[in-house]
Amino acid sequence: MVHISLGGILVMGSVITLTTDFGTKDGFVGQMKGVVLKINPQAILIDVTHDIAPFSVLEGALVLRGVSRYFAGDTIHLGVVDPGVGSARRGTVVRAGNQFFVGPDNGLFSLVISSFETWEAREIRNTEYCLDNPHPTFHGRDVFAPVAAHLSAGKDLETVGPVVNDPVMLSIPSPRISGGTVEGEVIYIDRFGNLSTNIDAGMLNRAVSTVHVGNTTINGLSRFFSEVADGGALALINSFGFLEIAVNRGDASQELGIRCGVSVTVELSSMP
Protein backbone atom coordinates (compact mmCIF):
# COMPACT_ATOMS: atom_id res chain seq x y z
CA MET A 1 0.00 0.00 0.00
CA VAL A 2 1.08 3.60 -0.69
CA HIS A 3 0.12 6.52 1.55
CA ILE A 4 -1.22 9.54 -0.36
CA SER A 5 -2.24 12.91 1.04
CA LEU A 6 -5.35 14.38 -0.58
CA GLY A 7 -6.38 17.74 0.85
CA GLY A 8 -4.78 16.89 4.16
CA ILE A 9 -6.60 13.54 4.39
CA LEU A 10 -4.44 10.44 4.46
CA VAL A 11 -5.75 7.65 2.24
CA MET A 12 -4.39 4.31 1.06
CA GLY A 13 -3.64 3.70 -2.58
CA SER A 14 -2.60 0.39 -4.12
CA VAL A 15 -0.32 0.21 -7.14
CA ILE A 16 -1.92 -1.61 -10.09
CA THR A 17 0.21 -2.26 -13.16
CA LEU A 18 -1.30 -2.98 -16.56
CA THR A 19 0.27 -5.28 -19.16
CA THR A 20 -1.76 -6.10 -22.28
CA ASP A 21 -1.65 -6.71 -26.02
CA PHE A 22 -4.42 -4.14 -26.60
CA GLY A 23 -2.34 -1.32 -28.04
CA THR A 24 -3.50 2.26 -27.43
CA LYS A 25 -5.55 3.01 -30.56
CA ASP A 26 -8.97 1.73 -29.57
CA GLY A 27 -9.58 2.93 -26.03
CA PHE A 28 -9.68 -0.54 -24.45
CA VAL A 29 -7.05 0.36 -21.86
CA GLY A 30 -8.90 3.54 -20.96
CA GLN A 31 -12.07 1.57 -20.28
CA MET A 32 -10.19 -0.75 -17.94
CA LYS A 33 -8.72 2.20 -16.07
CA GLY A 34 -12.13 3.78 -15.75
CA VAL A 35 -13.52 0.60 -14.18
CA VAL A 36 -10.64 0.43 -11.69
CA LEU A 37 -10.90 4.08 -10.65
CA LYS A 38 -14.67 3.94 -10.30
CA ILE A 39 -14.24 1.19 -7.70
CA ASN A 40 -11.09 2.57 -6.06
CA PRO A 41 -10.38 6.21 -6.93
CA GLN A 42 -7.14 6.05 -4.90
CA ALA A 43 -5.60 3.30 -7.03
CA ILE A 44 -2.27 4.19 -8.62
CA LEU A 45 -2.22 2.91 -12.21
CA ILE A 46 1.05 2.20 -13.99
CA ASP A 47 1.20 1.18 -17.65
CA VAL A 48 3.92 -1.43 -18.13
CA THR A 49 3.14 -2.00 -21.80
CA HIS A 50 0.20 -2.44 -24.13
CA ASP A 51 2.40 -3.50 -27.03
CA ILE A 52 2.75 -7.20 -26.27
CA ALA A 53 2.57 -8.95 -29.65
CA PRO A 54 -1.09 -9.89 -30.23
CA PHE A 55 -1.96 -13.23 -28.58
CA SER A 56 1.64 -13.81 -27.40
CA VAL A 57 1.11 -15.25 -23.94
CA LEU A 58 4.80 -16.12 -23.69
CA GLU A 59 5.88 -12.54 -24.34
CA GLY A 60 3.44 -11.32 -21.70
CA ALA A 61 4.73 -13.92 -19.24
CA LEU A 62 8.32 -12.81 -19.81
CA VAL A 63 7.45 -9.15 -19.29
CA LEU A 64 5.46 -9.84 -16.11
CA ARG A 65 8.27 -11.94 -14.66
CA GLY A 66 10.77 -9.23 -15.53
CA VAL A 67 8.90 -6.24 -14.09
CA SER A 68 7.43 -7.81 -10.98
CA ARG A 69 10.76 -8.03 -9.19
CA TYR A 70 11.01 -4.24 -9.23
CA PHE A 71 7.70 -3.54 -7.50
CA ALA A 72 7.00 -3.57 -3.79
CA GLY A 73 4.84 -6.10 -1.98
CA ASP A 74 1.06 -5.70 -2.33
CA THR A 75 1.45 -4.52 -5.93
CA ILE A 76 -1.33 -5.86 -8.14
CA HIS A 77 -0.35 -6.79 -11.69
CA LEU A 78 -3.29 -6.76 -14.10
CA GLY A 79 -2.23 -8.84 -17.12
CA VAL A 80 -4.47 -9.40 -20.13
CA VAL A 81 -3.13 -11.38 -23.08
CA ASP A 82 -6.15 -13.54 -23.63
CA PRO A 83 -6.64 -15.30 -26.99
CA GLY A 84 -9.09 -17.70 -25.29
CA VAL A 85 -11.38 -14.97 -23.94
CA GLY A 86 -14.99 -16.15 -23.70
CA SER A 87 -14.05 -19.83 -23.67
CA ALA A 88 -13.96 -22.23 -20.74
CA ARG A 89 -10.53 -21.01 -19.66
CA ARG A 90 -10.49 -19.80 -16.05
CA GLY A 91 -9.92 -16.32 -14.74
CA THR A 92 -7.44 -16.32 -11.89
CA VAL A 93 -5.65 -14.37 -9.20
CA VAL A 94 -2.18 -15.54 -8.19
CA ARG A 95 -0.33 -14.41 -5.09
CA ALA A 96 3.43 -14.88 -5.34
CA GLY A 97 6.14 -13.06 -3.48
CA ASN A 98 3.54 -10.88 -1.72
CA GLN A 99 2.35 -9.54 -5.07
CA PHE A 100 -0.88 -10.29 -6.90
CA PHE A 101 -1.42 -11.20 -10.55
CA VAL A 102 -4.91 -10.93 -12.06
CA GLY A 103 -5.82 -12.26 -15.49
CA PRO A 104 -6.58 -15.35 -17.56
CA ASP A 105 -5.36 -18.77 -16.48
CA ASN A 106 -3.59 -19.49 -19.76
CA GLY A 107 0.07 -19.55 -18.73
CA LEU A 108 0.45 -15.79 -18.49
CA PHE A 109 1.59 -16.07 -14.87
CA SER A 110 3.49 -19.35 -15.19
CA LEU A 111 6.98 -17.81 -15.17
CA VAL A 112 6.08 -15.86 -12.05
CA ILE A 113 4.75 -19.02 -10.39
CA SER A 114 7.85 -21.01 -11.31
CA SER A 115 10.05 -18.30 -9.77
CA PHE A 116 8.69 -18.86 -6.26
CA GLU A 117 8.66 -21.92 -4.02
CA THR A 118 5.32 -20.92 -2.51
CA TRP A 119 2.35 -19.34 -4.24
CA GLU A 120 -1.41 -19.37 -4.10
CA ALA A 121 -3.93 -19.20 -6.94
CA ARG A 122 -7.67 -18.63 -6.83
CA GLU A 123 -10.24 -18.96 -9.60
CA ILE A 124 -12.36 -15.85 -10.09
CA ARG A 125 -15.85 -17.00 -9.17
CA ASN A 126 -17.22 -14.17 -7.01
CA THR A 127 -19.53 -12.36 -9.42
CA GLU A 128 -19.90 -9.49 -6.95
CA TYR A 129 -16.37 -8.47 -7.92
CA CYS A 130 -17.19 -8.41 -11.65
CA LEU A 131 -19.30 -6.07 -13.74
CA ASP A 132 -22.85 -7.14 -14.47
CA ASN A 133 -23.27 -9.27 -17.61
CA PRO A 134 -19.57 -9.45 -18.56
CA HIS A 135 -19.07 -9.18 -22.30
CA PRO A 136 -17.70 -12.47 -23.67
CA THR A 137 -14.89 -10.73 -25.56
CA PHE A 138 -13.76 -8.18 -22.96
CA HIS A 139 -13.01 -9.87 -19.66
CA GLY A 140 -10.13 -7.44 -19.22
CA ARG A 141 -12.65 -4.68 -18.56
CA ASP A 142 -15.56 -6.62 -17.08
CA VAL A 143 -13.83 -9.25 -14.94
CA PHE A 144 -10.11 -8.70 -14.40
CA ALA A 145 -10.09 -4.91 -13.95
CA PRO A 146 -12.84 -4.87 -11.30
CA VAL A 147 -11.30 -7.82 -9.45
CA ALA A 148 -7.95 -5.99 -9.35
CA ALA A 149 -9.73 -2.87 -8.13
CA HIS A 150 -11.53 -4.71 -5.34
CA LEU A 151 -8.27 -6.30 -4.20
CA SER A 152 -6.64 -2.87 -4.20
CA ALA A 153 -9.49 -1.59 -2.03
CA GLY A 154 -8.77 -4.23 0.59
CA LYS A 155 -10.78 -7.31 -0.35
CA ASP A 156 -9.16 -10.59 0.69
CA LEU A 157 -7.81 -13.03 -1.88
CA GLU A 158 -9.80 -15.83 -0.24
CA THR A 159 -13.06 -14.12 -1.20
CA VAL A 160 -12.28 -14.21 -4.93
CA GLY A 161 -13.05 -17.89 -5.38
CA PRO A 162 -11.81 -21.45 -4.84
CA VAL A 163 -8.18 -22.55 -4.73
CA VAL A 164 -6.53 -23.49 -8.04
CA ASN A 165 -3.93 -26.21 -7.62
CA ASP A 166 -3.23 -26.74 -11.32
CA PRO A 167 -2.71 -23.37 -13.00
CA VAL A 168 -1.88 -23.57 -16.69
CA MET A 169 1.88 -23.54 -17.22
CA LEU A 170 3.51 -22.64 -20.51
CA SER A 171 5.33 -25.44 -22.23
CA ILE A 172 8.72 -23.80 -22.58
CA PRO A 173 11.39 -26.23 -23.74
CA SER A 174 13.98 -26.89 -21.04
CA PRO A 175 17.64 -26.44 -21.93
CA ARG A 176 19.80 -29.55 -21.95
CA ILE A 177 22.93 -29.49 -19.81
CA SER A 178 25.68 -31.98 -20.50
CA GLY A 179 29.13 -31.52 -19.03
CA GLY A 180 30.33 -28.13 -20.14
CA THR A 181 27.61 -27.60 -22.76
CA VAL A 182 24.20 -25.97 -22.41
CA GLU A 183 21.80 -26.38 -25.34
CA GLY A 184 18.73 -24.16 -25.54
CA GLU A 185 16.78 -22.19 -28.10
CA VAL A 186 15.49 -18.74 -28.98
CA ILE A 187 12.08 -18.18 -27.37
CA TYR A 188 11.44 -14.46 -27.83
CA ILE A 189 12.47 -11.63 -30.17
CA ASP A 190 12.03 -8.09 -28.86
CA ARG A 191 11.27 -4.93 -30.86
CA PHE A 192 15.00 -4.32 -31.41
CA GLY A 193 15.46 -7.80 -32.89
CA ASN A 194 17.38 -9.09 -29.86
CA LEU A 195 17.08 -12.85 -29.34
CA SER A 196 16.12 -14.01 -25.86
CA THR A 197 16.81 -17.68 -25.15
CA ASN A 198 15.45 -20.13 -22.58
CA ILE A 199 18.90 -20.38 -20.98
CA ASP A 200 18.68 -18.86 -17.51
CA ALA A 201 21.72 -17.04 -16.16
CA GLY A 202 21.81 -19.50 -13.25
CA MET A 203 22.62 -22.33 -15.67
CA LEU A 204 25.91 -20.69 -16.63
CA ASN A 205 27.87 -21.72 -13.56
CA ARG A 206 31.21 -21.24 -15.27
CA ALA A 207 32.63 -18.64 -17.60
CA VAL A 208 31.15 -18.75 -21.10
CA SER A 209 33.65 -19.75 -23.75
CA THR A 210 31.51 -19.54 -26.90
CA VAL A 211 27.88 -19.15 -27.93
CA HIS A 212 26.72 -20.73 -31.21
CA VAL A 213 23.47 -19.69 -32.92
CA GLY A 214 22.75 -20.39 -36.58
CA ASN A 215 25.95 -19.72 -38.51
CA THR A 216 27.28 -17.31 -35.90
CA THR A 217 29.82 -18.02 -33.15
CA ILE A 218 30.29 -15.48 -30.35
CA ASN A 219 33.24 -15.57 -27.97
CA GLY A 220 32.37 -15.02 -24.33
CA LEU A 221 29.72 -12.79 -22.76
CA SER A 222 29.47 -9.03 -22.93
CA ARG A 223 28.10 -6.87 -20.14
CA PHE A 224 26.44 -4.35 -22.47
CA PHE A 225 25.92 -3.75 -26.19
CA SER A 226 28.68 -1.24 -26.95
CA GLU A 227 31.38 -3.57 -25.69
CA VAL A 228 31.51 -4.71 -29.32
CA ALA A 229 31.79 -2.58 -32.45
CA ASP A 230 28.70 -1.33 -34.26
CA GLY A 231 27.23 -4.22 -36.25
CA GLY A 232 29.02 -6.82 -34.15
CA ALA A 233 27.20 -9.81 -32.65
CA LEU A 234 27.33 -10.35 -28.91
CA ALA A 235 25.82 -12.42 -26.13
CA LEU A 236 24.79 -11.09 -22.73
CA ILE A 237 22.41 -11.67 -19.83
CA ASN A 238 19.32 -9.57 -20.44
CA SER A 239 17.02 -7.84 -17.98
CA PHE A 240 14.75 -10.92 -17.92
CA GLY A 241 17.70 -12.92 -16.54
CA PHE A 242 18.14 -15.01 -19.71
CA LEU A 243 20.97 -15.37 -22.21
CA GLU A 244 20.38 -13.02 -25.15
CA ILE A 245 22.02 -12.70 -28.55
CA ALA A 246 22.13 -9.23 -30.07
CA VAL A 247 23.82 -7.09 -32.71
CA ASN A 248 25.11 -3.75 -31.49
CA ARG A 249 22.94 -1.05 -33.09
CA GLY A 250 21.39 -3.70 -35.32
CA ASP A 251 18.61 -6.26 -35.59
CA ALA A 252 20.01 -9.69 -34.69
CA SER A 253 16.92 -11.50 -35.92
CA GLN A 254 17.25 -10.02 -39.40
CA GLU A 255 21.02 -9.77 -39.69
CA LEU A 256 21.74 -13.26 -38.33
CA GLY A 257 18.67 -14.83 -39.96
CA ILE A 258 17.34 -16.21 -36.67
CA ARG A 259 13.75 -16.95 -35.64
CA CYS A 260 12.14 -18.39 -32.53
CA GLY A 261 12.90 -22.08 -32.13
CA VAL A 262 16.45 -21.88 -33.50
CA SER A 263 18.88 -23.79 -31.28
CA VAL A 264 21.56 -22.08 -29.22
CA THR A 265 24.62 -23.88 -27.84
CA VAL A 266 26.78 -22.49 -25.05
CA GLU A 267 30.22 -23.94 -24.41
CA LEU A 268 31.43 -23.27 -20.86
CA SER A 269 35.06 -22.83 -19.91
CA SER A 270 36.76 -25.66 -18.09
CA MET A 271 37.76 -23.12 -15.45
CA PRO A 272 35.30 -21.72 -12.82
C-alpha positions in Angstrom: 0.0 0.0 0.0 1.1 3.6 -0.7 0.1 6.5 1.5 -1.2 9.5 -0.4 -2.2 12.9 1.0 -5.3 14.4 -0.6 -6.4 17.7 0.8 -4.8 16.9 4.2 -6.6 13.5 4.4 -4.4 10.4 4.5 -5.8 7.6 2.2 -4.4 4.3 1.1 -3.6 3.7 -2.6 -2.6 0.4 -4.1 -0.3 0.2 -7.1 -1.9 -1.6 -10.1 0.2 -2.3 -13.2 -1.3 -3.0 -16.6 0.3 -5.3 -19.2 -1.8 -6.1 -22.3 -1.6 -6.7 -26.0 -4.4 -4.1 -26.6 -2.3 -1.3 -28.0 -3.5 2.3 -27.4 -5.5 3.0 -30.6 -9.0 1.7 -29.6 -9.6 2.9 -26.0 -9.7 -0.5 -24.5 -7.0 0.4 -21.9 -8.9 3.5 -21.0 -12.1 1.6 -20.3 -10.2 -0.8 -17.9 -8.7 2.2 -16.1 -12.1 3.8 -15.8 -13.5 0.6 -14.2 -10.6 0.4 -11.7 -10.9 4.1 -10.7 -14.7 3.9 -10.3 -14.2 1.2 -7.7 -11.1 2.6 -6.1 -10.4 6.2 -6.9 -7.1 6.0 -4.9 -5.6 3.3 -7.0 -2.3 4.2 -8.6 -2.2 2.9 -12.2 1.1 2.2 -14.0 1.2 1.2 -17.7 3.9 -1.4 -18.1 3.1 -2.0 -21.8 0.2 -2.4 -24.1 2.4 -3.5 -27.0 2.7 -7.2 -26.3 2.6 -8.9 -29.6 -1.1 -9.9 -30.2 -2.0 -13.2 -28.6 1.6 -13.8 -27.4 1.1 -15.3 -23.9 4.8 -16.1 -23.7 5.9 -12.5 -24.3 3.4 -11.3 -21.7 4.7 -13.9 -19.2 8.3 -12.8 -19.8 7.4 -9.1 -19.3 5.5 -9.8 -16.1 8.3 -11.9 -14.7 10.8 -9.2 -15.5 8.9 -6.2 -14.1 7.4 -7.8 -11.0 10.8 -8.0 -9.2 11.0 -4.2 -9.2 7.7 -3.5 -7.5 7.0 -3.6 -3.8 4.8 -6.1 -2.0 1.1 -5.7 -2.3 1.4 -4.5 -5.9 -1.3 -5.9 -8.1 -0.3 -6.8 -11.7 -3.3 -6.8 -14.1 -2.2 -8.8 -17.1 -4.5 -9.4 -20.1 -3.1 -11.4 -23.1 -6.2 -13.5 -23.6 -6.6 -15.3 -27.0 -9.1 -17.7 -25.3 -11.4 -15.0 -23.9 -15.0 -16.2 -23.7 -14.0 -19.8 -23.7 -14.0 -22.2 -20.7 -10.5 -21.0 -19.7 -10.5 -19.8 -16.1 -9.9 -16.3 -14.7 -7.4 -16.3 -11.9 -5.7 -14.4 -9.2 -2.2 -15.5 -8.2 -0.3 -14.4 -5.1 3.4 -14.9 -5.3 6.1 -13.1 -3.5 3.5 -10.9 -1.7 2.4 -9.5 -5.1 -0.9 -10.3 -6.9 -1.4 -11.2 -10.5 -4.9 -10.9 -12.1 -5.8 -12.3 -15.5 -6.6 -15.3 -17.6 -5.4 -18.8 -16.5 -3.6 -19.5 -19.8 0.1 -19.6 -18.7 0.4 -15.8 -18.5 1.6 -16.1 -14.9 3.5 -19.3 -15.2 7.0 -17.8 -15.2 6.1 -15.9 -12.0 4.7 -19.0 -10.4 7.8 -21.0 -11.3 10.1 -18.3 -9.8 8.7 -18.9 -6.3 8.7 -21.9 -4.0 5.3 -20.9 -2.5 2.4 -19.3 -4.2 -1.4 -19.4 -4.1 -3.9 -19.2 -6.9 -7.7 -18.6 -6.8 -10.2 -19.0 -9.6 -12.4 -15.9 -10.1 -15.9 -17.0 -9.2 -17.2 -14.2 -7.0 -19.5 -12.4 -9.4 -19.9 -9.5 -6.9 -16.4 -8.5 -7.9 -17.2 -8.4 -11.6 -19.3 -6.1 -13.7 -22.9 -7.1 -14.5 -23.3 -9.3 -17.6 -19.6 -9.4 -18.6 -19.1 -9.2 -22.3 -17.7 -12.5 -23.7 -14.9 -10.7 -25.6 -13.8 -8.2 -23.0 -13.0 -9.9 -19.7 -10.1 -7.4 -19.2 -12.6 -4.7 -18.6 -15.6 -6.6 -17.1 -13.8 -9.3 -14.9 -10.1 -8.7 -14.4 -10.1 -4.9 -14.0 -12.8 -4.9 -11.3 -11.3 -7.8 -9.5 -8.0 -6.0 -9.3 -9.7 -2.9 -8.1 -11.5 -4.7 -5.3 -8.3 -6.3 -4.2 -6.6 -2.9 -4.2 -9.5 -1.6 -2.0 -8.8 -4.2 0.6 -10.8 -7.3 -0.4 -9.2 -10.6 0.7 -7.8 -13.0 -1.9 -9.8 -15.8 -0.2 -13.1 -14.1 -1.2 -12.3 -14.2 -4.9 -13.0 -17.9 -5.4 -11.8 -21.5 -4.8 -8.2 -22.5 -4.7 -6.5 -23.5 -8.0 -3.9 -26.2 -7.6 -3.2 -26.7 -11.3 -2.7 -23.4 -13.0 -1.9 -23.6 -16.7 1.9 -23.5 -17.2 3.5 -22.6 -20.5 5.3 -25.4 -22.2 8.7 -23.8 -22.6 11.4 -26.2 -23.7 14.0 -26.9 -21.0 17.6 -26.4 -21.9 19.8 -29.5 -21.9 22.9 -29.5 -19.8 25.7 -32.0 -20.5 29.1 -31.5 -19.0 30.3 -28.1 -20.1 27.6 -27.6 -22.8 24.2 -26.0 -22.4 21.8 -26.4 -25.3 18.7 -24.2 -25.5 16.8 -22.2 -28.1 15.5 -18.7 -29.0 12.1 -18.2 -27.4 11.4 -14.5 -27.8 12.5 -11.6 -30.2 12.0 -8.1 -28.9 11.3 -4.9 -30.9 15.0 -4.3 -31.4 15.5 -7.8 -32.9 17.4 -9.1 -29.9 17.1 -12.8 -29.3 16.1 -14.0 -25.9 16.8 -17.7 -25.1 15.5 -20.1 -22.6 18.9 -20.4 -21.0 18.7 -18.9 -17.5 21.7 -17.0 -16.2 21.8 -19.5 -13.2 22.6 -22.3 -15.7 25.9 -20.7 -16.6 27.9 -21.7 -13.6 31.2 -21.2 -15.3 32.6 -18.6 -17.6 31.1 -18.8 -21.1 33.7 -19.7 -23.8 31.5 -19.5 -26.9 27.9 -19.2 -27.9 26.7 -20.7 -31.2 23.5 -19.7 -32.9 22.7 -20.4 -36.6 25.9 -19.7 -38.5 27.3 -17.3 -35.9 29.8 -18.0 -33.2 30.3 -15.5 -30.4 33.2 -15.6 -28.0 32.4 -15.0 -24.3 29.7 -12.8 -22.8 29.5 -9.0 -22.9 28.1 -6.9 -20.1 26.4 -4.4 -22.5 25.9 -3.7 -26.2 28.7 -1.2 -27.0 31.4 -3.6 -25.7 31.5 -4.7 -29.3 31.8 -2.6 -32.5 28.7 -1.3 -34.3 27.2 -4.2 -36.3 29.0 -6.8 -34.1 27.2 -9.8 -32.6 27.3 -10.3 -28.9 25.8 -12.4 -26.1 24.8 -11.1 -22.7 22.4 -11.7 -19.8 19.3 -9.6 -20.4 17.0 -7.8 -18.0 14.8 -10.9 -17.9 17.7 -12.9 -16.5 18.1 -15.0 -19.7 21.0 -15.4 -22.2 20.4 -13.0 -25.1 22.0 -12.7 -28.6 22.1 -9.2 -30.1 23.8 -7.1 -32.7 25.1 -3.8 -31.5 22.9 -1.1 -33.1 21.4 -3.7 -35.3 18.6 -6.3 -35.6 20.0 -9.7 -34.7 16.9 -11.5 -35.9 17.3 -10.0 -39.4 21.0 -9.8 -39.7 21.7 -13.3 -38.3 18.7 -14.8 -40.0 17.3 -16.2 -36.7 13.7 -16.9 -35.6 12.1 -18.4 -32.5 12.9 -22.1 -32.1 16.4 -21.9 -33.5 18.9 -23.8 -31.3 21.6 -22.1 -29.2 24.6 -23.9 -27.8 26.8 -22.5 -25.0 30.2 -23.9 -24.4 31.4 -23.3 -20.9 35.1 -22.8 -19.9 36.8 -25.7 -18.1 37.8 -23.1 -15.5 35.3 -21.7 -12.8 
